[in-house]
Structure formats: structure tokens, C-alpha cells
Amino acid sequence: IASPWYDGASFARNGVVTVTLSYRLAFPGFGWVPGSEQNRGVRDWIAVLEWVRENIAAFGGDPDRVTIAGQSAGGGAVLTLLGIPETHDLFHAAWCMSPTLSLVDRHAALALSEALAAALGVENTAEGLGSVPPRELGRAQKPLVAASRSLAGIRQSVAGGLRIGPTIDGELIDRPTISAIRAGSGSAIPLVIGSTDDEFTMVLDPYARLLRWVPASLALALIGFRGERAHAWRAGYPRTGGAARLLGQYATDMGFRRHVRRVGDARRAENTWGYRFAWPSPVSGWALHCLDVPFFFDVLRAPGVARVAGEDPPQELADEIHGSAVEFITTHALRRATWPAAAVFDTP
């Protein structure tokens, strides 16, 4: 596996067979190529789950008790699969961490692929784009999908979502994920969903001294967030930290935490549990993006963990989170005394 943070040894110790998967990313996985099969990355997820169904018994697993889990883009993958009814015989429970969720309209996806082909000087076809070396393709797509560092860019990236990802292709995916979940897709599948408190709150830390002269209300207005909604949202956060902290929290809420609320509201089911990961890292002072991963996998001594969680992260927190994950995977439920029903966050 690419990261030691996703090592399944601790789960194996608890009798859980862990499969980590790779799939085609960025344009190779999700770019719209006319005349080709779309949503190739999504089809990779499905292919792995089909492999698990056919082969996991040989590794000691139960094909009738498969739990899928993902963090960040992986969390979005979990929700996307919940929104595709045809996949529901492949898994039986789901754990969703810090989900990003952005289904791209097919017209926007086609426009992006045409711009990429033009930048590379090739035809927008499988043959044309396939003739480009992967490294060159990767370099060319970066400026097309990267978010601007301006205030307008922040608003576009967190409110408008990713420019490349699963696409409503009318075949595999026929409607937005939240709409599908609201209509009952995946409602029988137990789900745990949550986020960290400060996913991307730190994104503007380097500009804190500059932004301290900018009134928070003005900063929010510049990204188009104003009026009663802005006032009500601001009331839920401390007044300290200035515009940088508030804009960073806006990025956290719009990019991640709002999806937790939307999914919880859409399901309103007894088999849905919500959580907040609120432990602030002593290194950054934030409960930031990815900080919960080594606790979930119980790999606090893995390489790189100390850089984000400090030299002595609390093992008791890993015991609680990892232990709850094992309980959920084996029983498809969580103790109500520890885990309340899906939390509702006061996000935009």
C-alpha cells in the first residue's frame, strides 16, 4: 500500500480482513472521453468489490458481511456507491470519513476534456488522449483543475466542488448522490459518517497576519457569503482568530462538514451514526484533515504520524475509534451510549 497509515494489521489482530484498493485517479479515472466508457474510477471500485465477493472467503473473510470505508475522496466514493443501487449487493455497511462530494455535470466534464486536449494539441478522443505519456497528461491537467488561491477561488473550490470526479453519465450514475440518498438509495445499509472539526481551517494560516486587518464580515462578503445566513453561521464560532480562521472554517464546513449534515438529514434513519473528530493536534492546534486516519487504523507509531499528531498521540482515543470501527464492522451497529444518532451541524 502507498501509505503505512492504511496498514490493516490492527484490524487483522481483531479478526477483520482488510482490503485496500487502488483505482484510476484524476483524468484517467474520471475525465470525460467521447466514445469511451465513463466513470472509469467508479468502475474500478465496483471491480474490486466484485473481486472481494468472489475471493475474500479464501482469506478468511465473509462475502456476506462486507463493510466499505473511505476518507476524503474515499469518503465521497462511499457516498457515491450508496447512491448507485446496482452496487448494493456488493457491500453491507459503510463508514464514511470526511467526505468530499462533487458529481460533475457531463457538459462540464466534456468542456474540461476539450480544454485538456487543446492544451496538449491532440484530438479529444481515446486515441488522441491515450497517445499522451501519463506524466505529460498529469502536468497538463493541473492548471485546469487547480483551485485559485484568491478569495474568489476559495469560494469556487469549496462551494462549487471539484472540477473532476464522478460524472452524471446517465448510465452508471443517473442523478446527484444526495438526491439518490434522499430518495432512499442505500437506506437499508448501516452508515457511520463524520468529519474532523478543522478539516481545512488551517488553509489560510500563512496569511493570518495579513488578514488580521480585514473584518471577518468583509472577508465573508468577498467570497459571496453574506446576509442572515452568514450572520447565523458566524454565531456558531468563536470571535477569536480573525478573518483567516473564519475563512478557513468556511472552507472546512463547505468542503466537508456540510456533506455530513446533508447525508444525515437525507437518511434520518436509526442505522445512521454521526461523529465529530475534535481532538486538536499539538503540532498544528487543529483537528485537521487526515488526522483521524491513524486513529481509525490504530497505527499511531507509523511513519509520518508524529509530524501531524505529535510524538505522543493519545492511545486511548485510538482504542475508542478503532474499537468502535471493529464493533461496527462485526455487528453493523454502534453502542448508543457512546455514539448518538447522526449529528446535525450548523453549517451553511
Disulfide bonds with the S-S distance in Angstrom:
none
